[in-house]
C-alpha cells in the first residue's frame, strides 16, 4: 500500500519538490511507493496527518534568507501528537513569471510571503512601484496571470514549465545560496537520529526564565544548533521557545538534560528525534 504524503499545494510548489525528494528517499531505502496529497495551507497539511487523512506531511520550517516559517512552528505546538521524522534542505531558485511582456507594464506581484521576503532587494531594485500581494503558496499565485497582463508571480522555474508560463527573470532571490529546511512529520517518532527538536513555555516572564533552561544543556556539554521564540498568544511578553539540539534521546546526558529542563518549563513538548537527509540539488527544483 502506498504511503500518502501531504504538502502545500497546488502542484508546483517548493514544498512539493521537497515531498518528491522524500519520495525518492523512501523508494531507495525501503522500496515504498508514495502518493502526494496537496493541501491549500500549511495548517491544513499538518492537520491532515493529525486526522489520519495522510501518513506524513512535508512542511517548510526555516529559510536561509527570510528566517522561520512561523505558522509551521505555531501549528506543531498546537498539534502535539505530531512528531518530526526527518529534516531535509533544498536549494530555492525563484523566478518572475508573467504573461506580460515587460517589467514597466507590471502593476502587481503575487507570491507566498516567504518568497516575497526572499526577493525584497530585487523587487525594490527592479520593480519598486509594483504592489506586492501575498498568497497561500507560490503556485496559488499563478492563477492571476492568465487574465491580467499587468500581473506577475514569484515561483519556481518548474512551476513555469508545469503551467506553461513565460519567465521574465530567473535567479531573483536576494542571495545566491538561498535554501529552505523542511520537516517531515508523522504520528510516530522513530526515536532515531542525531537531532532533537523541542519546545517549551516558562511559568513566568522573570529574570533567568530562559537562561536557566538553557544552562541544563550547557552544563552537560550538549550543543544547541537553533533557538527561537514565538508568542504564547496569551499575554504580551510571554513566549514559547523552540530549540534544536545535537544528540540522541537515548543518550544519558540528553535524558538528564530533559529531566532538568522539565523543572524550569511550564509545558515541555518533544517534537521529534530525527536525522537530516543528505542535502540535494534536486532535479525537481528545475
C-alpha positions in Angstrom: 0.0 0.0 0.0 1.4 3.4 -1.0 2.2 5.9 1.7 0.4 9.2 1.5 2.4 12.5 1.8 0.6 15.8 2.4 2.2 19.0 1.2 1.4 22.6 0.5 -0.2 22.8 -3.0 -1.2 23.2 -5.7 1.3 21.2 -7.7 4.5 23.1 -8.5 5.3 24.5 -5.0 8.7 24.2 -3.4 7.2 22.0 -0.7 6.0 19.6 -3.4 9.6 19.5 -4.6 10.7 18.6 -1.1 8.0 15.9 -0.9 9.3 14.4 -4.2 12.7 14.3 -2.7 11.3 12.4 0.3 9.6 10.0 -2.2 12.9 9.3 -3.8 14.5 8.6 -0.4 11.7 6.2 0.7 11.9 4.4 -2.6 15.7 4.0 -2.4 15.7 3.0 1.3 12.6 0.9 1.7 11.1 0.4 -1.8 7.9 2.1 -0.6 5.7 3.9 -3.1 4.1 7.2 -2.3 1.1 9.3 -3.2 1.3 13.1 -3.0 -1.7 14.9 -1.5 -1.7 18.7 -1.9 -3.4 21.0 0.7 -4.2 24.7 0.4 -2.3 25.8 3.6 0.4 24.6 6.0 -2.0 24.2 9.0 -4.3 22.0 6.8 -1.3 20.0 5.7 -0.4 19.2 9.3 -4.0 18.6 10.4 -4.4 16.0 7.6 -1.9 13.8 9.4 -3.4 14.5 12.9 -6.8 13.4 11.4 -5.1 10.4 9.7 -6.1 11.6 6.3 -2.4 11.3 5.3 0.5 9.3 6.7 3.2 12.1 6.5 3.3 15.8 5.9 6.2 17.9 4.5 6.3 21.5 5.8 8.8 24.3 5.5 10.3 25.4 8.8 13.2 27.8 8.0 14.6 29.7 5.1 18.2 31.0 4.9 17.2 34.5 3.9 13.8 35.1 5.4 14.0 33.0 8.6 11.5 30.8 10.2 8.0 29.9 8.9 6.0 30.9 12.0 2.8 29.1 11.0 4.7 25.8 11.0 6.0 26.3 14.5 2.7 27.5 15.8 0.8 24.6 14.3 3.2 22.0 15.7 2.9 23.5 19.1 -0.9 23.1 18.9 -0.8 19.6 17.3 1.4 17.9 19.9 0.5 14.4 18.7 2.7 15.0 15.6 6.4 14.1 15.6 9.2 15.1 13.3 10.7 12.1 11.4 13.2 13.7 9.1 14.6 17.1 8.1 15.8 17.9 4.6 17.2 21.0 2.9 16.6 22.1 -0.6 18.0 24.9 -2.7 15.4 27.5 -3.7 15.7 29.3 -7.0 13.0 31.9 -7.6 11.8 33.2 -11.0 9.5 36.0 -12.0 6.7 34.6 -14.2 4.2 36.7 -16.2 2.3 36.8 -19.5 3.1 40.5 -19.7 6.0 41.4 -22.0 8.0 43.9 -19.9 8.8 45.0 -16.4 7.5 48.5 -16.9 3.9 47.2 -17.6 3.7 45.2 -14.3 1.5 46.5 -11.5 1.2 43.6 -9.1 3.5 40.7 -8.0 1.9 37.8 -6.2 3.6 35.1 -4.1 3.8 33.4 -0.8 5.1 35.8 1.9 8.3 33.8 2.3 9.1 34.1 -1.4 8.3 37.9 -1.4 10.6 38.3 1.6 13.4 36.4 0.0 13.3 38.7 -3.1 12.8 42.1 -1.4 16.0 43.7 -2.6 15.5 42.5 -6.1 11.9 43.8 -6.1 13.0 47.2 -4.7 15.7 47.5 -7.4 13.7 46.4 -10.5 10.0 46.7 -9.6 9.9 49.5 -6.9 6.4 50.7 -7.8 4.8 47.3 -8.1 2.2 46.3 -5.4 3.2 43.0 -3.6 0.3 40.7 -2.8 0.6 37.6 -0.5 -0.9 34.2 -1.4 -1.1 30.9 0.4 1.6 29.3 -1.9 3.8 30.3 -4.7 1.7 28.1 -7.1 -1.6 29.7 -6.0 -0.2 33.0 -7.2 -0.1 31.8 -10.8 -3.9 31.8 -11.1 -3.8 35.6 -11.5 -1.6 35.6 -14.5 -3.8 34.3 -17.3 -6.3 37.1 -17.2 -4.1 40.0 -16.2 -1.0 41.0 -18.3 0.0 43.5 -15.6 0.4 40.8 -13.0 3.5 38.7 -12.2 4.2 35.9 -9.7 7.3 34.7 -8.0 7.6 30.9 -8.3 9.9 28.2 -9.4 11.0 27.5 -13.0 9.5 24.1 -12.5 6.1 25.7 -11.9 6.6 27.8 -15.1 7.0 24.5 -17.0 4.1 22.8 -15.4 1.7 25.7 -16.1 3.3 26.9 -19.4 4.1 30.4 -18.2 6.8 32.7 -19.5 9.8 33.5 -17.3 10.7 37.2 -17.3 13.6 36.9 -14.9 15.5 34.0 -13.2 17.5 33.7 -10.0 15.9 36.7 -8.4 16.5 35.8 -4.7 18.5 38.4 -2.8 21.3 35.9 -2.0 22.5 33.2 -4.3 22.7 30.3 -1.7 19.0 30.5 -0.9 17.8 27.3 0.7 14.9 26.1 2.8 14.7 23.5 5.5 11.7 21.2 5.7 10.4 18.8 8.3 8.7 15.5 7.5 6.1 15.0 10.2 4.0 11.9 11.2 2.2 10.4 14.1 5.0 8.2 15.2 8.5 9.2 16.3 11.2 6.6 15.4 13.4 8.0 18.1 16.5 7.7 16.0 18.8 10.4 14.7 21.3 13.0 15.7 18.8 15.9 16.1 16.2 16.6 18.7 13.6 19.4 18.4 11.6 20.5 21.4 9.5 23.4 22.5 8.7 24.7 26.0 7.0 27.6 27.7 8.1 29.1 31.0 5.9 29.8 34.1 6.6 33.5 34.3 8.5 36.2 32.5 11.1 36.7 35.1 14.9 37.1 35.1 16.5 33.8 34.3 13.3 32.4 32.8 15.3 31.5 29.6 18.9 31.3 30.8 18.1 28.6 33.5 16.6 26.2 30.9 19.5 26.7 28.5 22.0 26.1 31.2 20.8 22.5 31.7 22.3 21.7 28.2 25.5 23.8 28.6 26.3 22.0 31.9 26.2 18.7 30.1 28.1 19.7 27.0 25.1 19.5 24.6 25.2 21.8 21.6 22.2 23.8 20.7 22.0 24.3 16.9 18.9 26.5 16.8 16.8 28.5 19.2 13.9 31.0 18.7 10.8 32.2 20.3 7.1 32.5 19.4 4.4 34.4 21.4 2.1 32.3 23.5 -0.8 34.4 22.3 -1.9 34.8 25.9 -0.1 37.9 27.1 2.4 40.3 25.6 5.9 39.3 26.6 5.1 35.6 27.1 6.9 33.2 24.8 7.2 29.6 23.6 10.9 28.7 22.9 11.8 26.3 20.1 15.2 24.5 20.4 17.1 22.1 18.3 19.9 20.2 19.9 22.5 17.7 18.7 22.1 14.3 20.2 20.1 11.2 20.5 17.2 10.9 23.0 18.6 7.6 24.3 21.9 9.2 25.5 22.2 9.7 29.2 23.3 13.4 29.1 20.3 14.2 26.9 17.9 12.3 29.1 19.3 14.1 32.2 19.0 17.5 30.4 15.4 16.9 29.5 14.6 15.8 33.1 16.3 19.0 34.4 14.5 21.1 31.8 11.1 19.9 33.0 11.8 21.6 36.3 12.0 25.0 34.6 9.3 24.6 32.0 5.6 25.2 32.3 4.9 22.9 29.3 7.6 20.8 27.5 7.0 19.1 24.2 9.4 16.9 22.4 8.8 17.5 18.7 11.0 14.7 17.5 14.3 12.8 17.4 15.3 12.6 13.8 18.0 12.5 11.1 18.8 15.1 8.5 18.6 13.7 4.9 21.7 14.5 2.8 21.3 17.9 1.1 20.4 17.5 -2.5 20.5 19.6 -5.7 17.1 18.1 -6.6 16.1 18.0 -10.2 12.6 18.9 -9.0 13.8 22.4 -8.5 14.5 22.9 -12.2 
